[in-house]
Amino acid sequence: MYHAPLKDQRFVLGELLRVQQLAAFPRYAEFSSELADSILEQAARFGEEVLAPINVLGDTRGALFEDGVVRMPAEFRAAYAKFVAAGWPQLSAPTALGGQGAPLAVAVAVEEIWFGSNLAFMLCPQLSRGAVDALDVAATPALQALLLPKLVSGEWTGTMNLTEPQAGSDLGAIRTRATPQGEHYRIHGQKIFITYGEHDLAQNIVHLLLARIDGAPPGVKGISLFAIPKRLVNADGSLGEANDLRCVSIEHKLGIHASPTCVMSYGDHDGAIGYLVGEPHRGLEYMFIMMNSARLSVGVQGIGLSELALQQADEWAHSRVQGRSIGTRGDAAAPIVQHPDVARMLLTIRANVEAMRALALYAALSLDRARAEPDPTRRAAALARGELLIPIVKGWSTDQGAELASLAIQIHGGMGFIEETGVAQTLRDVRITSIYEGTTGIQANDLLGRKLARDRGASMTALLSDLLRELNDPRGSDPAMRSGRNATIEALTVLRDATVALLWDFGAAPARAYAVAVPYLHLCGRVLGGALMARSAAIAARKLAEGSDDPKFFRAKLQSARFYAEYLLPQSLSLARTVKSGGASVVEADSELI
């Protein structure tokens, strides 16, 4: 059964990132470490007692599609009612909208707990949060008043409608059209892969949809964003008649079976009534508000399921007795965790989870600072850093999630391939995370073409300089961790040089640069995660020297950091070599021979 990783989350938030310093900003004046602890404890209780017990049920039973209606398991409906009654949808929503205004760093930690305990359930409220963000920024006051109160409360849910059968990830090729009619539009078209596009958890669903207004220019410049409620909303906020939209079918998937992935049809008759969000032809810009929120959350999904895989593998490795430990005498069998290769795999999962968690929370804290900093220069720098890290968190954490869940199966041996151990579901569920909200290739292209290219690597250079300065500070050094610190400094230098080389290629031969964009993204994740692990090790060493009342936790932290530095961080050398010299072998390959 899943248990929330509260100790490590508190360590990262309080000790490593010192998130309590946000209280110095007026936006978070009421925030405190005690409040964060209370939120995390309540979230852990909800995840462990409400969500985790129905996770396997959701996998085996799934969502049921009948006559255009999606029926969720009764246990999911009960859980969602409890979720709304407890006020969880309001956690990070702005106070001006009736939300609680919690820092994003805390909300991300909460999301990790819930994604680990039941990903299929949490996909619904995660998308609703993104819809709130987009409408809050781009919608008119009238449209906000019509839709936001019920979305913030969780009484209604939201979706993201981008993909079409003929378009895939090429949003410039979408065909859904919008015809003006008075104060609204009539929408005609079909969308696919719409998560929770139809369900019976809530009274209404607000679909945020990309479409072309009649006469709009071709390509992405002609795309607009619309809000389309499943049931129309009267002026007094009550629900009116059904809109002209329907769920055609739901997909039969490898995993997340209780999350209905819908084919949606809009305008089979007169056209679905939709409301323009923001200005015409700026839809992709507005949708990126929701997509950036979703991409960070999807990265956290990879972390949450990696933590679940870690717990499943850890329990098995310590309880499964098989074989004699190497170097011992006699015939007595030992728990398999004592076998070097099993220890290697378990350490690989644990060290990666700790690094990914730290990096995701670091990204969230940067975005919190971007919202709260009064100084425009610092605010812009914090936003640039947060945006730089989002594709890294999303791409690296989800790719790692699939690899780590596979390792967890390997630790189980043949029993991992059997459904009853549960780890097979973890692998099936996590596999989608590196695909939706933009594949790893799309994240890497965004990192290179948008985040690095827009400032010629200035944001990355600033980040690396800050991390190097912290690691070179003699006040934070510890003789026992010197080798790990030196390895991390070397890796940061390697990443800096690889970034310079990649940007040179981007200017001289863009295709060659894009051919190594994914290895570069993985290099960023591996090295930046390593820098945060090195900082964590320095804190742990200091805590132990001061006589911590939880020495086992800090010894484990030092052990993970050492393994990361000595076993995982050397991967940065091979990744950097690929970034510097591997692109030509792709670009110059004959496609007919591939």
Residue, then its C-alpha position, 0 to 999 in steps of 0.5 A: m500500500y502506498h505511503a506518502p513520502l512526507k519526510d523527504q518532501r519536508f526535507v526538500l521544501g524546508e531544508l533544501l529549498r527553504v520554501q518558508q522564505l516565501a512568507a517575506f512576500p506579501r502574496y504569501a504573507e500568511f504562509s509558514s512551515e507549519l501550514a505546509d506541514s499541515i497541508l501535506e499531512q492532510a493530503a497524505r491522509f487523503g491519498e493513503e486512506v481514500l485514493a490508494p485503496i481504489n487504485v487497483l479497483g480503477d485499473t481492473r474495472g475502469a471507466l464504462f462507456e454506455d450510450g454516449v455516457v461515461r460511468m465512473p466506478a461508484e468508489f471514484r464518485a464517492a472519492y471525488a465528492k470527498f475531494v470537493a467537500a474537503g476543499w482540495p480543488q481550491l488549494s492553489a487557486p488565487t484567493a481573489l477567485g475563492g481559492q486558498g492561494a497556496p504556493l505552487a511548491v506546496a501544491v506540487a508536493v501535494e500532487e505528487i502524493w495523489f499521483g502516486s496514490n491514484l493517477a487515474f483519479m487525479l488526472c481530472p482535477q489536475l486538468s481543472r486546475g489548468a483550465v482555471d489558470a487559463l481562464d483567470v489570465a485570458a477570459t473576460p470578467a463576464l466569462q470568468a464570473l460565469l465559469l470560474p466559481k464552480l471550476v475553482s470549487g470543483e463542482w465542475t471540471g475542465t478539459m483541454n481539447l487540442t488533438e484531432p485525428q488528422a493533426g496529432s501534435d501539429l496544431g497548425a493542422i486543426r480543422t475544428r471551426a467556429t462560426p460567430q453568432g451574436e455574443h458566442y460562436r457555433i463550434h463544429g469539429q472532432k477532438i481525440f485523446i480528451t482526458y475526462g471529456e465525459h464522466d459522471l463525477a461532476q455536474n458540468i464539464v467546461h471544455l477549453l478547445l482550440a478552433r479556427i474562426d471562419g476566415a482565420p489565417p492558416g497555421v497556428k496564427g489562425i487558432s483561437l481558444f473557446a470555452i464550451p460547457k457540456r451544459l449551458v449556464n444560465a445568467d443566474g449560474s444555474l444549469g440549462e440545456a445540454n450543449d451540442l456535443r457528445c462523447v463518441s467513444i473512449e479508448h481502450k488503453l495500456g494503463i490509467h483505465a479509470s481515466p476516460t480518454c474520449v473522442m469528442s464530437y462538437g456540433d453534430h446539429d446546429g453547432a456547440i455554443g462556445y465562448l471566445v477566450g481572450e482575443p481572436h487568433r491568440g488561442l495557442e498562446y492562451m492554451f500554453i498557460m494551461m499546457n505549461s501547468a499541465r506539463l509541470s504536473v505530468g512531470v510530477q506524475g512521473i515522480g509520484l509513480s516512481e515513488l510508488a514503484l520504489q515502495q513496491a520494490d523496496e518492500w519486495a526486496h526486503s521481504r523476499v528471501q532467496g539465495r545466499s549473500i555473496g561473501t557469506r558462509g553457510d546455506a542460510a538464505a538472505p533477503i534479496v536486497q543483500h544481493p549487489d545487483v538488487a541493491r544497485m537497482l533499488l539505489t537507482i530508483r531511490a536516488n533518481v526519485e530524490a533528485m527528480r523530486a528536488l528538481a520539480l519542487y525547485a522549478a515550482l519555487s521559481l514560479d512562486r517567486a515569479r508570482a511574488e517578487p516585487d522587483p521586475t528584474r528578479r521576477a522576470a529572472a525567476l519566471a525564465r528559470g521556472e519556464l526553462l525547467i518545466p520541459i526538463v522536469k516533464g521530459w526527464s521525470t517521465d522518461q525516468g518514471a518508465e525506466l524506474a518502474s521497469l526496474a521495480i519489475q526486475i527487482h520482483g523477478g517473475m512475480g513483477f510480471i504478475e498483476e497481483t503484485g501491483v507493480a505491473q500496473t505502475l509500469r502501465d500507468v506511468r508509460i503514457t506520461s512521457i507521451y501526453e502533454g507533448t512527447t519527450g521530443i516535443q519537450a526537448n524541442d521546446l527546451l532548445g528552440r524556445k527556452l535556450a534560443r530566446d536568450r542565447g542560453a542566458s537563463m541556463t548560464a545563470l542557473l549553472s552559475d548559481l549552482l556552481r557558486e553554492l557548491n564552491d562555497p567552503r561554508g557548505s563543504d564537508p570532507a566526507m562529501r568532497s568527491g561527490r561535490n567535485a563530481t557534481i562541479e565537473a558535471l555542471t561544467v560539462l553541461r555548460d560546455a554542452t550548452v555552448a556547443l548545442l547553441w552553436d549547432f542551433g545557429a549553424a545547423p539547426a537540424r543537427a541540434y534538434a537531433v540531439a535535443v532529447p539527449y541534451l534534455h536528459l543531460c540537464g535532468r541528470v546534472l541539475g538533479g545531481a547538483l540538488m543531491a549534492r546540496s542535500a548531502a551537505i545539509a545531511a552531513r551538517k545535520l548529523a554533525e549537529g546530532s540530529d534526532d533522525p540520524k537514519f534519514f540523514r544517513a540514507k540521504l548521504q547514501s543516496a547522494r553518494f550513489y548518485a554522484e558515483y554511479l549515476l552522474p558519470q552518465s553526464l559524460s556520455l550524454a554530453r559527448t552525444v550532444k556535441s558529436g551525435g547529431a550529424s549521424v542522424v541528419e546525414a542518415d538516409s531515411e530509406l535505410i532507417 
